[in-house]
Each structure stands twice: as structure tokens, then as C-alpha cells.
Amino acid sequence: METKRRKRVVSFEDLEVFQRAYRMSLEIHQRSLTFPPIEQRVLADQLRRASKSICANVAEGYGRQKRSKAEFKRFLQMAIGSSDEMRVWVRYALDLGYIDEAVWRRWRDEYQMISRMLQSLAGKAE
């Protein structure tokens, strides 16, 4: 049986959850630019900010973990909140007709996975 080797984590950029959240943030950013002008300063902006907040909180928390595991966990909790918040905003995008159901399902499922990964990481930070 072949065992899967884990890549050594030396930076927040090595965390799979950061990589997933970053890819989603880029996709959300690009797609939100196609929303109607009236939404550029409201829903589209909120989608962009919340998706980027996940990445930023993971990065900042990772950088502080050497001083305090509690600080790392606090930043991960904020990232979890932003990830859960994203599920609300993508539902709005679906219900307002800015994305189709297939995109909504994919984005929703991805943010559910990101939240689970963040919760797991936060549990290990204790």
C-alpha cells in the first residue's frame, strides 16, 4: 500500500486550505466583475472582501502562531466566519440571477469544505 507523503508546511502558502481559499477568491473576484454596475459597490464588493478575508486571516494567524497558538486560533475563527459568510453572499448572487445553479453549488460546496478544513486546523492549534 502506498502512503501519501505530506508536504512540509513552512509558510501559510503551503496550507491546502489557503490554496483553496485563494483560488476561490480569484474566481469570485473575476466573476463578480461581471455583475451589473449597481452591484459593483454592494454585493460584488462584499463577495470580493469576504473571500479575500479568509486568505488574509489564515496568513496573519499563521504568522502569529509562534508567539501564540491562541492568536492563530482566533484568526482561524475569523476565517471560518468569513467562509460561512460567503455561503450567504453566493446565495444572494444565485437568487438575483448573477450566477447559475451549477456555479452556486460548486461555490457553496467549496466554502463548506474550506470551513471544515479551517475548523480542523483550529482544533489542531489548541
N, C-alpha and C positions, 0 to 999 in steps of 0.2 A: 504494500500500500504506500502510495506516495504522500508525503506530508507537505503541506503548503508552508513555505517559509514566509515569515512576516518581515516586511521591510522595516529596518530600524528607523524609528522616529527621532529626528534631530531638529525638526522645525515644525511649526504648525502646518506648513505646506505639505508635509508628509502624511498628515492625518487624512484618511479616506473621507471622513465627514466634511472636512474643509474643502477637499477637492470636489465633492458632490455639490456642496452648497455654492461653491464658486462657479461651477459650470451652470447651475440653475440660475444664479444671479445674472450671469452674462446672457443667458437665453431670455430670461424675464426682461432684462433691460432692453435688449434688441426688439423683442416682440412688443413691449409697451410703447415703443416709439411709433408704432403704427396705430395706436389708439387715437380717437378723434381729438382735435385741438382742445376741446372743452375739458377733456380728461387729463391732459398733459400735466397740469398743476395739481391734480387731485388724485384720482385712482392710480394713474400711471406712475406718478411721483411716489406715492405710498408703496406701491409694489417694488419700485427700484430701491427705495430706502430700507424697507424691511428685509428684502433679500440680501442686501449688502451688509446689513446689521449683523446677520448671522455670521458671515465671514469675519467681520471686524471683531466681534466678541470672542470668537474662537481664537483668533490671532492674539488679541490683547490678553485674554485669560491664559493662553499658553505661555506668553512671555512673563507673566506674573507668578506662575506656579512654583518657581524655585524659591520665591520668598514666602508664598502662602498657598497651600492647597485649597484653603477656603476661598481665596480670591479667584483661583481658577474655577472652582465650582460655581461661584457667584456669576462669573462671566458666561459659563456654560448654561446656567439657568436663564440668563437674559437671551442667549442664542435660542434656547428651546422656546421661549416666549415668542420670539420673532418668527421662528419656524412655524409655530402653531398659528400665529397671526397671518402668515402667508396663505394658509388654507382659507381664511375668511376672504382675503382680497382676491384670490383666484376664483372663488365662488362668485363674487361680485362681477368679475370680468366675464365669467360664463353667462350669468343671468342678464347682463347688459348686452350680450352678443358680441363681445370683443374677442373672445376665443371660442373654439368649438368644444364639444363634449370630450373628444379624444384628447385634446391638449389639456383640458381641465383635469381629467382623470390622471393623466401622466404627471402633471404638476402636483396635484393633491397627493398622489401616492409617493412621489419623491419627497415631498415635505413631511409626510408621515414617517418615512424611512429616516430622513435626516433627524427628526425629533427623537426617534428611538435610538439612533446612534449617539446623539448628544446625551440622552439620559443614561445610556450605558457608560459613556466616558465620564459623566459626572459621578456616577456610582463608584467608578474606579479611583476618582480623585479624593475619596474620603480617607 
